[in-house]
Amino acid sequence: MKTVEVDAAVRYNIVIDKGILPKSGDMIKEVTSAERVAVITDDTVDKLYSDVVMKSLSDAGFETFKFVFPHGEKSKNISTFSSILEFLAESGLTRTDALVALGGGVVGDVAGFAAASYLRGIDFIQIPTTLLACVDSSVGGKTAIDLKAGKNLAGAFYQPKLVIADFETLSTLTDGIFADGMAEVIKYGVVFDKAFFEFLRDNEAKDNLEYVITRCVELKRDIVNADEKEKGVRALLNFGHTVGHAIEKCSGYKIPHGSAVAVGMVIISRAAYKCSFCDENYTDIIASLNKKYSLPVSTDFSASELSSAAMADKKRSGDKIKLIIPESLGNCVIKSVPTSELEKIIGEGLC
């Protein structure tokens, strides 16, 4: 078992171990005075893990409620968010009760935003069941839903009381969903830790899940501790995401987040070198690691389509947008560029 402590607005632990879902009720009992707990999950995770978590909560003395919504990015919307709030109210949950997000990134994002909003905030616990959620979206307090204009445009910074990362749940992931999470894992290596990038290159992530998850969480913890509300260095975590979110939007969210970010990392790395934002070209190195973990390296969308979609990106500020540039492996910088140049920059990254 590994425990990583986050010292944000709320100090909390991320517990990483195999086979700890049956202990989740007792673990949650230690961090909340709630008597009632609502479990929010999707229809895929519900069939796999709801029973064990609900039993553990009941055995720990909680009165339990469950809300299930259809899986996928298509559910990360204001309708699902509203339905969760209505469910919490109809179930009679009070400000002293708690909400558990059981699932991947979509579940955590929507349920977390609901926890932040219901009665102006109730206790919130994350139980991630995908690699992407374990290493990224469950850590750091970002919660959000998508709007028609773009991804993650409504949300809140709201820290959980506890994150329980049982990596035994990753054994039920499809190869595609596991690969989706590896894009975020690779990102940590490029942005912060060259040695970790080389470890991923020289070893198999699936054979080293405890280390891989722990290292990613440690790296994100350090950034969140330094910049919880993304006023500065936390923006580095968005490497590949401006173009990645644009790819997702252009595809109607049929291309999953990790695949889109993987392509975004390649495009922005190539563009950064060709536009002389950095001295070295890391495109091939990053693309090679993407391919090792069955991630794409290119897109059929045009620079015009992608730049148009990116104009709604939350990293835009007036007529400038922030891009994350790899100056070297393990060292990225934030560069603000005029939005009028974005199509040209993306175009350089496509060819």
WODA-V453671 format. One record per residue. N is the residue number from 1. PHI is phi in whole degrees, 0 to 359 (* if undefined). OMEGA is omega in radians with two decimals (999 if undefined). Layout:
n,phi,omega
N,PHI,OMEGA
N,PHI,OMEGA
//
This chain:
n,phi,omega
1,*,3.06
2,243,3.09
3,233,3.11
4,244,-3.12
5,263,3.06
6,256,-3.12
7,248,-3.14
8,255,3.10
9,304,2.99
10,242,3.09
11,278,-3.10
12,209,-3.13
13,252,2.94
14,250,-3.10
15,259,-3.05
16,240,-3.13
17,196,3.14
18,253,3.05
19,79,-3.09
20,257,3.11
21,303,3.13
22,296,3.12
23,262,-2.99
24,298,-3.14
25,300,3.13
26,295,3.13
27,295,3.13
28,290,3.13
29,301,-3.10
30,285,-3.02
31,244,-3.13
32,219,3.05
33,265,-3.11
34,300,3.02
35,256,-3.13
36,236,-3.08
37,227,3.03
38,259,3.08
39,263,3.11
40,251,-3.09
41,210,3.08
42,250,-2.99
43,288,3.04
44,279,-3.11
45,293,-3.14
46,306,-3.10
47,291,-3.03
48,267,-2.89
49,229,-3.10
50,298,-3.06
51,300,-3.09
52,292,3.13
53,288,3.14
54,298,3.11
55,295,-3.14
56,298,3.10
57,295,3.12
58,297,3.13
59,297,3.13
60,277,3.05
61,101,3.13
62,276,2.86
63,277,-2.98
64,241,3.07
65,224,-3.12
66,221,3.06
67,235,-3.10
68,239,3.08
69,232,-3.12
70,299,-3.09
71,289,3.01
72,107,-3.11
73,301,-3.13
74,298,3.14
75,268,-3.10
76,275,-3.00
77,221,-3.06
78,292,3.12
79,293,3.10
80,297,3.11
81,305,-3.14
82,296,-3.13
83,296,3.10
84,295,3.12
85,300,3.12
86,296,3.11
87,297,3.14
88,299,-3.14
89,293,-3.13
90,295,3.12
91,280,3.08
92,78,3.12
93,292,-3.12
94,251,-3.09
95,295,-3.13
96,267,3.11
97,266,-2.99
98,220,3.12
99,234,3.08
100,247,3.03
101,265,-3.11
102,247,-3.13
103,156,-3.12
104,271,-3.04
105,298,-3.14
106,296,3.13
107,300,-3.12
108,298,-3.12
109,294,-3.09
110,289,-3.12
111,295,3.12
112,296,3.10
113,295,3.08
114,295,3.11
115,297,3.13
116,292,-3.01
117,266,-3.04
118,293,-3.12
119,53,-3.12
120,64,2.99
121,125,3.02
122,237,-3.13
123,303,-2.99
124,224,3.12
125,236,3.12
126,258,2.96
127,236,-3.10
128,287,-3.12
129,237,3.04
130,237,3.11
131,298,-3.13
132,301,-3.14
133,291,3.14
134,298,-3.01
135,268,-2.98
136,223,-2.89
137,289,-3.14
138,276,-3.04
139,249,2.98
140,112,2.97
141,88,3.07
142,280,3.05
143,230,-3.05
144,190,2.90
145,231,3.09
146,271,2.97
147,246,3.13
148,302,-3.10
149,286,-3.12
150,168,-3.00
151,271,3.03
152,59,-3.07
153,270,3.03
154,230,-3.10
155,175,-3.11
156,207,2.90
157,275,-3.08
158,211,-3.03
159,281,3.05
160,286,3.02
161,275,-3.08
162,194,2.98
163,239,3.11
164,249,-3.10
165,256,3.10
166,267,-3.03
167,284,2.97
168,295,3.13
169,295,-3.11
170,289,3.14
171,292,-3.14
172,264,3.13
173,285,2.96
174,290,3.11
175,302,-3.12
176,294,-3.13
177,289,3.06
178,297,3.12
179,300,3.12
180,306,3.11
181,291,-3.12
182,296,3.09
183,300,3.12
184,291,3.09
185,298,3.12
186,300,3.12
187,307,-3.13
188,300,3.12
189,295,-3.13
190,296,-3.00
191,280,-2.94
192,235,-2.86
193,213,-3.14
194,300,-3.13
195,298,3.10
196,292,3.07
197,303,-3.13
198,292,3.06
199,298,3.12
200,297,3.11
201,290,-2.99
202,265,-3.10
203,226,3.09
204,262,-3.11
205,301,-3.09
206,297,3.14
207,274,-3.04
208,221,-2.98
209,297,-3.12
210,299,3.13
211,295,-3.09
212,299,-3.14
213,296,-3.11
214,299,-3.11
215,296,3.11
216,299,-3.12
217,295,3.10
218,298,-3.14
219,296,3.13
220,291,3.10
221,304,-3.11
222,299,3.14
223,289,-3.14
224,296,3.10
225,300,-3.10
226,279,-2.99
227,206,-3.02
228,298,-3.00
229,262,3.08
230,57,3.05
231,266,-3.07
232,207,-2.96
233,295,-3.13
234,298,3.10
235,299,3.10
236,301,3.13
237,294,-3.13
238,269,3.09
239,307,-3.14
240,82,-2.98
241,275,3.12
242,298,3.08
243,289,-3.14
244,300,3.10
245,297,3.11
246,295,3.09
247,297,3.10
248,303,-3.10
249,296,-3.13
250,297,-3.13
251,275,-3.04
252,68,-3.13
253,64,3.01
254,278,3.04
255,276,-3.07
256,291,-3.03
257,305,-3.08
258,297,3.11
259,299,3.14
260,294,3.12
261,294,3.10
262,303,3.10
263,294,3.13
264,301,3.11
265,296,3.14
266,293,-3.11
267,298,-3.07
268,289,3.09
269,293,3.11
270,295,-3.13
271,297,-3.11
272,300,3.14
273,290,-3.08
274,292,3.10
275,267,3.11
276,63,3.03
277,279,3.12
278,213,-3.03
279,270,-3.08
280,243,3.13
281,254,-3.11
282,258,-3.07
283,303,-3.06
284,294,-3.13
285,294,3.14
286,291,3.14
287,299,-3.14
288,297,3.13
289,289,3.02
290,305,-3.10
291,296,3.12
292,303,-3.10
293,258,3.00
294,60,3.10
295,253,-3.12
296,286,-3.13
297,231,-3.11
298,209,3.12
299,221,3.09
300,270,3.14
301,287,-3.09
302,276,3.08
303,299,3.12
304,296,3.14
305,297,-3.07
306,290,-3.14
307,293,3.10
308,296,3.13
309,294,-3.09
310,287,-3.11
311,295,3.09
312,267,-3.09
313,297,-3.09
314,291,3.11
315,276,3.07
316,282,3.08
317,224,-3.08
318,64,-3.13
319,260,3.09
320,235,3.06
321,221,-3.10
322,271,3.02
323,244,3.12
324,258,-2.97
325,248,3.08
326,279,3.07
327,281,3.03
328,199,3.10
329,296,-3.11
330,88,-3.13
331,212,3.08
332,247,3.12
333,230,3.11
334,263,3.12
335,236,3.10
336,267,-3.11
337,235,3.08
338,296,3.11
339,298,3.12
340,294,-3.13
341,260,-3.00
342,297,-3.13
343,299,3.13
344,296,-3.14
345,297,3.12
346,298,3.11
347,302,3.09
348,296,-3.13
349,283,-3.12
350,276,-3.03
351,238,999
//
